[in-house]
Amino acid sequence: MLENQPNNPLHGITLENVITRLEGHFGWGGLAQQVNINCFKSNPSVKSSLKFLRRTPWARDKVEQLYLSTFREPSPSPWGERTINGSRKVAR
């Protein structure tokens, strides 16, 4: 049974999607620089990365944090949008 997880920013995103999107953005070499783990360095593939990350919680946490910091939309400001000089932007 699936539970509703409104506070989980990765709810509904599979680990395979996370790896695929990060690899598309950084490439395997760039991904290995961002998260220093062998599954991204030595013969990298989505399949081998999935196998390793599913068995290694600390590495999965690092990959998920990289995903969130790279692709998550910034949260809206409670004070609305501001321009550089501090005045409010007005929606028309």
Backbone as CSV, one residue per row, in Angstrom:
resi,resn,N_x,N_y,N_z,CA_x,CA_y,CA_z,C_x,C_y,C_z
1,MET,0.831,-1.169,0.000,0.000,0.000,0.000,0.883,1.241,0.000
2,LEU,0.630,2.167,-0.901,1.384,3.406,-0.979,0.835,4.416,0.010
3,GLU,1.726,5.099,0.690,1.318,6.125,1.624,1.533,7.492,0.998
4,ASN,0.691,8.440,1.366,0.862,9.805,0.916,2.020,10.414,1.695
5,GLN,2.970,11.014,0.999,4.148,11.594,1.633,4.314,13.039,1.173
6,PRO,3.484,13.955,1.666,3.521,15.327,1.168,4.818,16.066,1.480
7,ASN,5.561,15.647,2.491,6.799,16.329,2.855,8.045,15.688,2.265
8,ASN,7.879,14.654,1.457,9.011,13.983,0.831,9.178,14.523,-0.583
9,PRO,10.217,15.325,-0.851,10.380,15.913,-2.187,10.677,14.892,-3.274
10,LEU,11.070,13.677,-2.897,11.359,12.637,-3.886,10.201,11.655,-4.060
11,HIS,9.069,11.921,-3.404,7.919,11.024,-3.520,7.484,10.929,-4.982
12,GLY,7.378,9.709,-5.479,6.951,9.477,-6.852,8.085,9.489,-7.872
13,ILE,9.317,9.738,-7.435,10.473,9.738,-8.336,11.293,8.500,-8.025
14,THR,11.483,7.649,-9.020,12.232,6.416,-8.786,13.727,6.693,-8.754
15,LEU,14.466,5.795,-8.108,15.918,5.912,-8.080,16.491,5.843,-9.494
16,GLU,15.885,5.039,-10.344,16.331,4.957,-11.735,16.177,6.307,-12.428
17,ASN,15.067,7.008,-12.187,14.876,8.332,-12.778,15.905,9.325,-12.251
18,VAL,16.213,9.231,-10.962,17.212,10.116,-10.351,18.560,9.931,-11.039
19,ILE,19.005,8.680,-11.169,20.304,8.395,-11.780,20.318,8.818,-13.242
20,THR,19.272,8.484,-13.972,19.205,8.812,-15.395,19.259,10.322,-15.620
21,ARG,18.512,11.062,-14.815,18.484,12.515,-14.990,19.826,13.150,-14.604
22,LEU,20.424,12.671,-13.508,21.731,13.199,-13.110,22.801,12.870,-14.152
23,GLU,22.768,11.655,-14.679,23.751,11.275,-15.707,23.564,12.126,-16.958
24,GLY,22.339,12.398,-17.323,22.088,13.254,-18.480,22.562,14.672,-18.268
25,HIS,22.498,15.145,-17.039,22.905,16.517,-16.721,24.421,16.643,-16.574
26,PHE,25.044,15.733,-15.810,26.473,15.822,-15.511,27.345,14.927,-16.384
27,GLY,26.783,13.827,-16.920,27.596,12.785,-17.545,28.198,11.934,-16.437
28,TRP,28.708,10.760,-16.793,29.253,9.866,-15.764,30.471,10.480,-15.083
29,GLY,31.345,11.132,-15.861,32.541,11.740,-15.272,32.199,12.852,-14.298
30,GLY,31.273,13.700,-14.693,30.851,14.789,-13.816,30.124,14.285,-12.590
31,LEU,29.357,13.231,-12.766,28.644,12.635,-11.644,29.638,12.032,-10.650
32,ALA,30.702,11.409,-11.165,31.738,10.847,-10.295,32.464,11.953,-9.533
33,GLN,32.601,13.132,-10.129,33.223,14.252,-9.417,32.302,14.782,-8.326
34,GLN,31.006,14.797,-8.589,30.042,15.290,-7.608,29.871,14.334,-6.435
35,VAL,29.785,13.039,-6.731,29.623,11.997,-5.716,30.712,10.958,-5.968
36,ASN,31.711,10.940,-5.122,32.898,10.123,-5.334,32.643,8.671,-4.929
37,ILE,31.976,7.932,-5.821,31.741,6.505,-5.582,32.095,5.733,-6.850
38,ASN,32.593,4.515,-6.677,33.113,3.730,-7.799,32.067,3.372,-8.844
39,CYS,30.803,3.247,-8.463,29.803,2.848,-9.462,29.634,3.926,-10.534
40,PHE,30.102,5.150,-10.278,30.070,6.211,-11.283,31.406,6.354,-12.007
41,LYS,32.454,5.670,-11.509,33.796,5.809,-12.073,34.199,4.635,-12.962
42,SER,33.962,3.421,-12.489,34.465,2.230,-13.151,33.331,1.513,-13.878
43,ASN,33.361,1.527,-15.204,32.319,0.925,-16.034,30.918,1.333,-15.586
44,PRO,30.619,2.614,-15.548,29.325,3.060,-15.023,28.161,2.673,-15.925
45,SER,27.066,2.324,-15.283,25.813,2.073,-15.989,24.684,2.320,-15.000
46,VAL,23.499,2.533,-15.515,22.349,2.731,-14.650,22.118,1.473,-13.818
47,LYS,22.215,0.312,-14.454,21.950,-0.952,-13.760,22.921,-1.180,-12.599
48,SER,24.219,-0.983,-12.835,25.185,-1.207,-11.753,25.045,-0.161,-10.652
49,SER,24.703,1.060,-11.037,24.503,2.118,-10.043,23.291,1.816,-9.177
50,LEU,22.206,1.359,-9.790,21.017,0.993,-9.029,21.333,-0.107,-8.015
51,LYS,22.051,-1.114,-8.457,22.393,-2.239,-7.577,23.192,-1.749,-6.370
52,PHE,24.196,-0.914,-6.611,25.022,-0.407,-5.521,24.242,0.518,-4.598
53,LEU,23.510,1.466,-5.167,22.813,2.464,-4.348,21.684,1.855,-3.515
54,ARG,21.069,0.806,-4.014,20.006,0.140,-3.237,20.565,-0.585,-2.019
55,ARG,21.856,-0.961,-2.076,22.474,-1.679,-0.956,23.288,-0.764,-0.047
56,THR,23.451,0.516,-0.436,24.350,1.411,0.290,23.637,2.709,0.635
57,PRO,22.993,2.764,1.790,22.174,3.936,2.153,22.923,5.263,2.156
58,TRP,24.177,5.298,2.625,24.901,6.569,2.682,25.151,7.118,1.282
59,ALA,25.441,6.232,0.327,25.691,6.679,-1.045,24.381,7.131,-1.698
60,ARG,23.312,6.408,-1.440,22.005,6.794,-1.979,21.599,8.172,-1.452
61,ASP,21.847,8.424,-0.174,21.532,9.732,0.405,22.279,10.851,-0.317
62,LYS,23.566,10.625,-0.608,24.365,11.639,-1.307,23.813,11.897,-2.707
63,VAL,23.442,10.836,-3.409,22.904,10.978,-4.768,21.559,11.701,-4.728
64,GLU,20.717,11.354,-3.778,19.416,12.014,-3.667,19.572,13.493,-3.313
65,GLN,20.518,13.821,-2.452,20.758,15.221,-2.107,21.283,15.997,-3.309
66,LEU,22.138,15.378,-4.107,22.622,16.024,-5.324,21.465,16.290,-6.281
67,TYR,20.579,15.317,-6.420,19.411,15.475,-7.279,18.553,16.651,-6.818
68,LEU,18.286,16.699,-5.522,17.441,17.772,-4.999,18.100,19.136,-5.165
69,SER,19.391,19.220,-4.909,20.060,20.507,-5.021,20.215,20.937,-6.478
70,THR,20.204,19.984,-7.400,20.358,20.309,-8.818,19.036,20.638,-9.490
71,PHE,17.973,19.898,-9.168,16.737,20.021,-9.935,15.529,20.571,-9.194
72,ARG,15.569,20.651,-7.888,14.386,21.114,-7.161,14.204,22.615,-7.348
73,GLU,12.956,22.995,-7.558,12.606,24.407,-7.670,12.810,25.067,-6.313
74,PRO,13.327,26.295,-6.300,13.438,26.971,-5.008,12.059,27.251,-4.435
75,SER,11.945,27.203,-3.123,10.643,27.454,-2.511,10.309,28.936,-2.649
76,PRO,9.043,29.249,-2.843,8.658,30.647,-3.010,8.850,31.428,-1.713
77,SER,9.202,32.671,-1.873,9.398,33.535,-0.723,8.039,33.916,-0.140
78,PRO,7.904,33.926,1.167,6.625,34.321,1.761,6.323,35.805,1.559
79,TRP,7.310,36.579,1.127,7.120,38.011,0.917,6.884,38.363,-0.540
80,GLY,6.787,37.361,-1.399,6.558,37.607,-2.820,7.866,37.912,-3.534
81,GLU,7.800,38.071,-4.836,8.992,38.359,-5.624,9.430,39.790,-5.404
82,ARG,10.726,39.993,-5.440,11.281,41.340,-5.303,12.262,41.577,-6.440
83,THR,12.350,42.801,-6.848,13.344,43.163,-7.854,14.646,43.471,-7.135
84,ILE,15.671,43.799,-7.884,16.991,44.056,-7.298,16.935,45.241,-6.334
85,ASN,16.190,46.286,-6.665,16.159,47.463,-5.793,15.201,47.312,-4.602
86,GLY,14.558,46.141,-4.465,13.743,45.871,-3.299,12.263,46.134,-3.469
87,SER,11.856,46.728,-4.582,10.426,46.966,-4.780,9.758,45.682,-5.244
88,ARG,8.470,45.583,-5.021,7.732,44.373,-5.416,7.472,44.370,-6.909
89,LYS,7.547,43.151,-7.484,7.108,42.957,-8.861,5.603,42.841,-8.850
90,VAL,4.965,43.453,-9.782,3.498,43.413,-9.841,3.103,42.530,-11.020
91,ALA,2.279,41.516,-10.736,1.766,40.638,-11.800,0.690,41.383,-12.567
92,ARG,0.756,41.340,-13.865,-0.249,42.021,-14.687,-1.108,41.045,-15.399
